[in-house]
Amino acid sequence: MTIQIRKLDSRQPDFQETLDALLAFEASTDEAIEQAVTGIIAQVRARGDEAVLEYTNRFDRIPNGGAQSMAAFDIPQQELDAALAALPEKQRLALQTAAERIRLFHERQKQELQGFSYTEADGTVLGQRVTPLDRVGIYVPGGKAAYPSSVLMNAVPARVAGVQEIIMVVPTPDGVKNQMVLAAAAIAGVTRVISIGGAQAVAALAYGTETIQPVDKIVGPGNAYVASAKRRVFGTVGIDMIAGPSEILVICDGSTDPDWVAMDLFSQAEHDELAQAILLCPDADYIAKVEASIAKLLPAMPRQDVIRTSLTDRGALIQVRDMAEACAIANSIAAEHLEISAENPQQWAEQIRHAGAMFLGRFSSESLGDYCCGPNHVLPTSRTARFSSPLGVYDFQKRSSVIQVSEAGAQTLGKVAAELAYGEGLQAHARSAELRLKQGV
């Protein structure tokens, strides 16, 4: 079966309109899902463990008549350690190497996020104190696929930030536990693993139950039910983001093997049918070569049907005037993953303002970033890279302002504060400042 991937040209008069339509993605709100999630959350808040147990037995098809208590869903540390020990050596070493690289990157990130203080001439001390969250929840998808890499990317930065309790929830449909996921939890230092998922797991983390303490923040991807639940509990707890479909944007000057670029486009298209893969290139002949590579390589892909749908519905090969225009278009797209596959990638990277992660040079395939480079693979999607950032240590920390006003400082600042407070009609504010003023000063 051939593949029809759209080809665009930035010189076309309707190019921007066509591109905007291609990029447009609104996570459709399914009323049935919203109603179901609302009911599940209400039940968990009202009935706690009883509701979580009921929903998990039903939705995850727990065998042998279902679990009889929440204790059945706790996966002990010994089981995590055993999963790690039982992995084939290559898998174990790969997980450990990835975890160490992720830890080293985020340790450097933490160094950039220290608090500060300074003392003014009158003795007033001002500053900022950075402290970790006490307890976080990590949602790890289960079912159709398993994501040990997501365990590492979510748990390791939390541990580096200093979070003391990391509670991981992961559904186990039909009671099947993925051993690499459990092993990753052991490596990352997760403190508790509970084999529950869906909206009921999100509600349990947010509001707490008899056996699950409420967390301060919930991170990690999930299906439409999980995304809806995260939206609804936000405010009671923090969340990382509501992730949209995966995206890759490749800027290429035509000097990279077209097979490489085609496979890089596949690497995100294979996630799901709504994923988006786009190439920007000034060379029409090279674009034709990439198109030929796509046709040649696709039949060998186990997930070729998903890739074909993704590329047909949301993919594009776009000819641009030059590399500078490619960078300008990339900024408007603000992609989750941006590859700059060119002779001098740093030159063009200087022109990029909006991207979740940038991969510079032809050897920097996005897939390496997904697993083991070190920077986080939890990235802003759906053009939110215009205003948000990758998951990092800072997501597991909070900042408190520190203000220690000296007696001398109060004489100066008190007058300023009182003047502004009177202007706002807040007399108690003004008097609070004035009471500390020395008479006659």
Protein Blocks (a to p, Z undefined) as FASTA:
>chain_A
ZZddddddfkbmklmmmmmmmmpccddddfklmmmmmmmmmmmmmnmmmmmmmmmmmmno
pgehiafbfklmpccfklmmmmmmmpcfklmmmmmmmmmmmmmmmmmmmmmmcccddddf
kopacdddddddfbdcddddehjbccfklmmmmmmmmmmnopabdcdddddehhiacfkl
mmmmmmnopabdcddehjklmmmmmnopaklccdfbdcddddfklmmmmmmmgojaccfb
dcdddddddddehlacfklmmmmmmmmmmmpmmbccddddfblklmmmmmmmmmmmmmmp
mklmmmmmmmmmmgccdddfblmlmmmmmmmnopabdcdddfblmlmmmmpmbdfbdced
jklcfklmmmmnopacbdceehllmmpccddfklmgccdddddddfklmmmmmmmmmmmm
mmnopaklmmmmmmmpcehZZ
